[in-house]
């Protein structure tokens, strides 16, 4: 057994709906601009670009119902509601018709974004990792296993802030479906069990403040609830 020079940390994990055990999180991949209306509101043409991805650290997860700390170094924080796909298996160059076989289950997540920091990075031609991959940037519900909910291809996805509807769309409005996303991403890196994929957000993104109460919804899954603290 390997001896480590410093104390090790716990593996980040997410509860599983109806189960006593938890889903271990290896990596978090996020699909950028995967809804046409959101791509347009961000000033891009969704018909002209292939999917692209960014990552968040696994320990950025905030459990459902817990308060989410408002991050430092921003005055323009945006929440982006997304369906989250949890993988039970992985691989390289996963065929499109086998992509759904890799899925363990689904959850509801928020991709929190320091939009002002992201804008500066874009203007300067720099990476914008720190605008996406900061501490507590990924509130997520429990994972509902696929044997409970089935393959999810459509259904309402929405976000309310202080009870007011902010984002509202349908999962079938994704530019790249979940199987297409898994297929494409596995051509770039090797996917493995424990990976999460945030599948993109609809239009309607806008800033939130400390004290705001957020509720995220995807049909058939647990409702995501968090308060900015």
N, C-alpha and C positions, 0 to 999 in steps of 0.2 A: 504493500500500500504506500502511495506517495506521501511524503511528509512535506507540508507547505511551510513557507517562511513566515507567513502571516495568517491570522485567523480567516477561514473561508466564510462565505456568505451563503444564505439560504437561496435555493432556486426559486425565482419568481414563479408564482402560480395563480390560477384563477379557479374559483369554485366551479363544480359541475352540477347542473340542475338535477336535483333528485338523487344525488350521490354523496357518500361520505368522503370520497377521495377528491383530489384536485387535479387540474390540468396544468402540467409544468410548461412554462413558457421559455422557448429557446431564443427566438428572434422575432422581431416585429417588422414586417414589411408593409408599406403603405402605397397605394396606387394614387398617383396624382391626376387630378382633373379627369375623373372617369364618368362624369355626368355632363352632357353637352351644355346644359343651361349654366352650370357652374363654370365650365371652361370659358363660356362667352362672358360671364360677368367678371371673370378675371382677365379678360382681354385677349383670349386665344380662340383659334378656330379648331374645334374638336374633330373636324373631318380631315385634318392634315397631319396629325401626329400619332405615332405609335404610343403605346403605354409607357410611362416612366415611373420609377419607384424611388422612394426614400425610406429611411429606417428610423426607428425609435429604440432606445435601450429597453430590454425586457423589464428592468426595474422601474420604468416610467409608469407602470400600471397603477391605477388608483382603484381599489375595490368598490363595487357598487354600493351606494348609500353613504360612503365616506365623504368628508369634505375635501375639496381640491384646492390646494394652496395657489393663490394667484401668483404667477411667476415674477421674478425680478427682471429688470432691464426691458420692460415693455409698458406702454400705455395704450396698446391697441391689440388686445387678446381676442382671437376668434375661435369659437368652437365649431367643429365640423362633424356632424353626425354621420356614422358609417356602420354598415353591417360588417362584422368581423368573422372571418373564417379561421377555424382552428384545425390544423392538420394532424392526422394520426399516422400518416406515412408520407414519404417524400420521394425524391429522385431527381434525375436529370432528364431534360427533354421529355417530360411526361406527355404522352399522347392526349389529344383533346378528349377523346372518348373514354379515357381512363382517369381524367382529372377529378371528377366527383368521388371516385373511389378512395381518394387520399383524405377526404374530409372527415374529421371526427365530429364536428358540430359547429354551431354558430353562436355569436353573441352580438351585443350592441356596444359600440365604442364611440368615444369622442377623440378626434385628432385636434388637440389644442395647438394653436399656431400664434407665435409672436409676430403678427403681421407687419408691424413697423420694422422689426429687425429683418424680416424676410425681404421687405421692399428695399432696404439699404443694401443688403447682400446682392440682390438681383441687379440693382443699379451699378454696383461696383464690379459685377462679373465674378462674384465670389460664391462659394458653396453656402447654402442656407441651412446646414445641419442644425445649428443652434436655435433656429427659429421653430424647429419641429421636434428635435430630440432632447428636450430639456427634462428636468425632474418633474414628475407628476403630470406628464403631458398626454397620458393615455388612460383616462377612466374607462373601465370595461365592466360589463355585466358578467354573470356566470355564463358558462358555455352550456348550451342546450345540445345534447347529443343528437346526431342525425337520425338515430333510430326512434327518437321521440318526435321530431318535427319534420322529418323527410327532407328531400332536396329542396332548397329554397331558391326559386328563380324569379319570383315576383312578390309584390306585397308592399303596403305602405311603409315608408320610412319618413320620420318627422322628428323635429326638435322644437320644444317650447322653452322659452326663457321667461321666468316669472309668470307662467301661465299663458303667455302670448305666443302664438305660432310663429316660428322663425324660419324653419325649413320644412318642406312638405313635397314629397315626390313618390315615385314607385321604383322598386329595385329593377324593374324591367327597362328603366331608362338609362341603365349603365351602358356606356359605349362599349366596354369590354366586359363580357359576362364572367362569372366566377371561373368556369372551366377554361375560358380563353386566357384569363389572367394567370391561372396556375400553369397552363401550358407555356405561355410566353415567359413568365418569371423563371420557370425551371430550365429555360434555355439560356438564362444568364448566370444563374447560380444553382447549386444543388439544394433543393428544399429537403427539410428533415422533419421528423415527428417533433411536435412542440412549437413549430412555427405558427405565427399568427399573420393573417393578411387583412389589413384594413382596406376595404374595397372601393373607397371613394365617397365623396359627399355631394349632395344636390346643391342647387343654388340657394341663396338666401343667407349667406354668411355675413355676420356683422359683429361688432365688438360687444364684449360683456364686461361687467364690473364686479368688484368684490361685493359679496352678499347676494348675487344673482343665483336663482334656483333653476337648474337645468333638468329637463326630462327628455330622454331620447327614446324613440319607439321604432321597432320593426315588427311587423305583423308576425305573430306566432312565437315571439321571443320575450324574455324578461325585459321590463322597462328599466332603462338606465336613469338613475337619479343622483345628482350631486349638487352641492352648494359651493360656490366660490368663496374661499375664506382667506 
